[in-house]
């Protein structure tokens, strides 16, 4: 029965529609071409963009599935990064250590989700902001463990998940690894949304009282969605630590969470891939503006306001409108 349900979810997933397969093929070809022909600087930017896209994906997943906006997702990102650095220092087998970090992130944020899941709207956002800053202060002050503002150096093992350790710190190696993990997470989210549990989570988002009336325990489901979102952010943090080889408290600051939220706003959460598109646009727009002017933050703010006013749905909203217009023209043409 479980296998039949999984097979049905896979068949129902938008990723298997012709448009989804075309997009997947184009992205795969793009990764291969860029890896083969891109410069080292370009590949480094792409590797960083792919890692941060996973963080944006986690924020977008929470917004799309539970209609909850988090201002504190830098916390699980930072815990993933710091957890990796600390476990590597203590001689724990690398693969086991990474899985332990991700399981710990899920467990911690599941417990937190049982508390904050009772809130909605701005109250939830403000509480996640407070929690995020709590982790930032804790990491900054616990110098005996985290080295405070000095940060931690990540000592990579010789081999990790069957690949040489140095592969994770080369631009082309990390670009491919992060891109594969990003694609896998997008597909898994599509499968989740097509599953019975995913539909139930969306039902809670639309009308929690009705789902409660049907006898479901929405509190646990919301906590699980929150913890899953945090774990995806933790995956991004692990990849960040592996690639950069160094972690510092700045990655846990609320401004880092704000950047992830900006990516989601730019990309929109109407589609799973929206936050990823927003992350790529934000990342390269930031690089371009910072080279152009020292006041790039002000320019970026103006662009964000313009996008929010003109296209509230972000990139995915624009894509949805264009798709509707194209479909309308095809129907009208067929009618003639």
C-alpha positions in Angstrom: 0.0 0.0 0.0 2.8 2.4 0.9 4.6 1.7 -2.4 1.3 2.3 -4.3 0.8 5.6 -2.6 4.4 6.7 -3.3 4.0 5.6 -7.0 0.7 7.5 -7.2 2.4 10.6 -5.7 5.2 10.4 -8.1 2.9 10.1 -11.1 0.8 13.1 -9.9 3.9 15.2 -9.3 4.2 18.3 -11.6 7.8 17.4 -12.2 6.7 14.5 -14.5 4.5 16.8 -16.7 6.0 17.7 -20.1 6.8 21.2 -18.9 8.5 19.9 -15.7 10.6 17.4 -17.6 11.7 20.1 -20.1 12.7 22.5 -17.3 14.6 19.6 -15.6 16.4 18.7 -18.8 17.3 22.4 -19.5 18.7 22.8 -16.0 20.7 19.6 -16.2 22.2 20.7 -19.5 22.9 24.2 -18.0 24.8 22.7 -15.1 26.9 20.4 -17.4 27.7 23.3 -19.8 28.6 25.8 -17.1 30.8 23.2 -15.3 32.6 22.5 -18.5 33.0 26.0 -19.8 32.6 28.4 -16.9 35.5 30.3 -15.3 36.5 29.6 -11.8 35.0 32.9 -10.5 31.7 32.2 -12.3 31.6 28.6 -10.9 32.3 29.9 -7.4 29.4 32.3 -7.6 27.2 29.6 -8.9 28.2 27.2 -6.2 27.4 29.8 -3.5 24.1 30.6 -5.3 23.1 26.9 -5.3 23.9 26.6 -1.6 21.9 29.7 -0.7 19.0 28.6 -3.0 18.5 25.6 -0.7 18.1 28.1 2.3 15.5 30.1 0.2 13.8 26.8 -0.7 13.3 26.0 3.0 11.7 29.4 3.7 9.5 29.1 0.6 8.5 25.6 1.6 7.2 26.8 5.0 5.4 29.7 3.4 3.8 27.6 0.6 2.9 24.6 2.8 1.9 26.3 6.1 1.4 29.9 5.1 4.0 30.9 7.8 6.7 33.5 7.3 9.9 32.9 9.2 12.4 35.6 10.1 14.7 33.2 11.8 15.8 30.5 9.3 19.4 31.6 9.7 19.2 29.7 13.0 18.9 26.1 11.5 21.3 27.2 8.7 23.9 28.2 11.3 23.3 25.2 13.5 23.9 22.9 10.4 27.1 24.8 9.7 28.4 24.9 13.3 27.3 21.4 14.0 29.3 20.1 11.1 32.4 22.1 12.1 32.2 20.9 15.8 31.6 17.3 15.0 34.5 17.2 12.5 36.8 18.6 15.2 35.9 15.9 17.7 36.8 13.1 15.3 33.3 11.7 14.7 33.0 9.9 11.4 32.1 12.6 8.9 29.1 10.9 7.3 27.7 9.9 10.7 28.3 13.4 12.0 26.4 15.1 9.2 23.4 12.9 9.6 23.5 13.5 13.4 23.5 17.2 12.8 20.5 17.1 10.5 18.5 14.7 12.8 19.3 17.1 15.8 18.1 20.1 13.8 14.9 18.3 12.9 14.3 17.2 16.6 15.1 20.6 18.0 12.8 22.5 15.6 10.1 20.0 15.9 9.9 20.7 19.7 10.1 24.4 18.9 7.4 24.0 16.3 5.0 22.5 18.9 5.2 25.9 20.7 5.4 28.4 17.9 3.0 26.4 15.7 0.2 27.7 17.8 0.8 31.2 16.4 0.1 32.6 12.9 0.8 35.7 11.0 3.0 38.4 12.4 3.1 36.8 15.8 4.8 33.7 14.4 7.2 35.8 12.4 8.2 37.9 15.4 8.7 34.9 17.5 11.0 33.2 14.9 12.9 36.5 14.7 13.4 36.4 18.5 14.5 32.7 18.4 16.9 33.4 15.6 18.5 36.2 17.6 18.7 34.0 20.7 20.8 31.5 18.7 22.9 34.3 17.3 23.7 35.6 20.8 24.3 32.1 22.1 26.8 31.3 19.4 28.5 34.6 19.8 28.8 34.3 23.6 29.7 30.6 24.0 33.4 31.2 23.1 34.6 28.0 24.7 32.5 26.0 22.2 32.1 28.2 19.2 35.1 30.5 19.5 32.7 33.5 19.4 33.4 36.1 16.8 36.6 34.4 15.8 34.6 31.6 14.1 35.5 28.0 13.5 37.6 26.3 10.9 36.1 23.3 9.2 38.5 20.4 9.0 37.4 18.3 6.1 38.1 14.6 6.1 40.0 12.9 3.3 36.9 11.3 2.0 33.2 12.2 2.4 30.3 10.2 1.0 32.6 8.5 -1.4 34.2 11.7 -2.8 37.6 13.2 -1.9 37.2 15.9 0.7 38.8 18.5 -1.4 36.0 18.1 -4.0 33.7 20.0 -1.6 35.9 23.0 -1.6 36.4 23.3 -5.4 33.9 25.6 -7.3 33.0 23.0 -9.9 32.7 20.2 -7.4 30.5 22.0 -5.0 28.4 23.5 -7.9 27.6 20.0 -9.1 27.0 18.6 -5.6 24.8 21.5 -4.5 22.8 21.5 -7.7 22.1 17.8 -7.4 21.0 18.1 -3.8 18.9 21.2 -4.7 17.2 19.3 -7.6 16.6 16.3 -5.3 15.0 18.5 -2.6 12.7 20.2 -5.2 11.5 16.8 -6.4 11.0 15.6 -2.9 8.9 18.7 -2.1 6.8 18.0 -5.3 6.3 14.5 -4.1 5.3 15.6 -0.6 2.7 18.0 -2.0 1.2 15.3 -4.1 1.0 12.9 -1.2 -1.8 12.4 1.3 0.2 14.1 4.0 1.0 17.0 1.8 -2.6 17.6 0.9 -3.5 17.4 4.6 -0.8 20.0 5.4 -2.3 22.3 2.7 -5.7 21.6 4.1 -4.5 22.8 7.5 -3.1 25.9 5.8 -6.5 26.6 4.2 -8.8 25.8 7.1 -7.3 24.3 10.3 -10.5 24.2 12.2 -12.2 22.0 9.6 -9.2 19.6 9.6 -9.4 19.5 13.4 -13.0 18.7 13.2 -12.2 15.7 11.0 -10.0 14.3 13.8 -6.5 15.1 12.6 -3.8 16.3 15.0 -2.8 19.5 13.2 -0.4 20.6 15.9 2.0 17.7 15.2 1.7 18.1 11.5 2.5 21.9 11.6 5.5 21.1 13.9 6.7 18.5 11.4 6.4 20.9 8.5 8.3 23.5 10.5 11.0 21.0 11.4 11.3 19.8 7.8 11.7 23.3 6.6 14.4 23.9 9.3 16.2 20.7 8.3 16.3 21.8 4.6 18.0 25.0 5.9 20.3 22.8 7.9 21.3 21.0 4.7 22.2 24.4 3.2 24.3 25.2 6.3 26.2 21.9 6.1 27.1 22.6 2.4 28.1 26.1 3.3 30.5 24.9 6.0 32.0 22.2 3.7 32.5 24.7 0.9 33.7 27.8 2.8 35.8 25.8 5.3 35.0 28.4 7.9 31.9 29.5 9.9 31.2 32.7 12.0 28.2 34.1 13.9 27.3 36.4 11.0 25.5 33.5 9.3 23.1 33.2 12.2 22.2 36.9 12.3 18.7 38.1 11.5 19.9 39.9 8.4 20.9 36.6 6.9 17.3 35.4 7.5 16.1 38.6 5.9 18.1 37.9 2.7 16.4 34.5 2.4 13.0 36.1 2.8 13.9 38.6 0.1 14.7 35.7 -2.2 11.3 34.2 -1.5 9.5 37.5 -2.2 11.4 38.0 -5.5 10.7 34.4 -6.6 7.3 34.0 -5.1 5.9 30.9 -3.4 3.2 30.1 -6.0 5.5 27.3 -7.3 8.1 25.2 -5.5 10.9 26.5 -7.8 10.0 30.2 -7.1 12.3 30.7 -4.1 15.2 29.1 -6.1 14.6 31.5 -9.0 14.4 34.4 -6.5 17.7 33.3 -4.8 19.5 33.2 -8.1 18.2 36.6 -9.2 19.0 38.1 -5.8 22.5 36.6 -5.6 23.7 37.8 -9.0 21.8 41.1 -8.7 23.6 41.7 -5.4 27.0 40.9 -7.0 26.3 43.2 -10.0 25.0 46.1 -7.9 27.8 45.9 -5.3 30.4 46.2 -8.2 28.4 49.1 -9.6 27.8 51.3 -6.5 28.6 51.3 -2.8 24.9 52.1 -2.2 23.7 48.8 -3.6 21.5 48.1 -0.7 19.4 51.2 -1.4 19.1 50.2 -5.0 18.2 46.7 -4.1 15.5 48.0 -1.7 14.0 50.1 -4.5 13.9 47.1 -6.8 12.3 44.9 -4.1 9.6 47.5 -3.5 8.9 47.8 -7.2 8.7 44.0 -7.7 6.4 43.7 -4.6 4.0 46.4 -5.9 4.1 45.4 -9.6 4.2 41.6 -9.2 3.0 40.5 -5.7 3.5 36.9 -6.8 7.1 37.5 -7.7 8.7 35.6 -10.6 6.3 32.7 -10.3 3.3 35.1 -10.4 4.6 36.6 -13.6 5.2 33.0 -15.0 1.6 32.0 -14.0 0.1 35.1 -15.8 2.1 34.5 -19.0 1.2 30.8 -19.0 -2.5 31.7 -18.6 -2.3 34.1 -21.5 -0.5 31.6 -23.7 -3.1 28.9 -22.8 -5.9 31.4 -23.5 -4.5 32.2 -27.0 -4.1 28.5 -27.8 -7.7 27.9 -26.8 -8.9 30.9 -28.8 -6.9 29.8 -31.8 -8.3 26.3 -31.5 -11.8 27.6 -31.3 -11.4 29.5 -34.6 
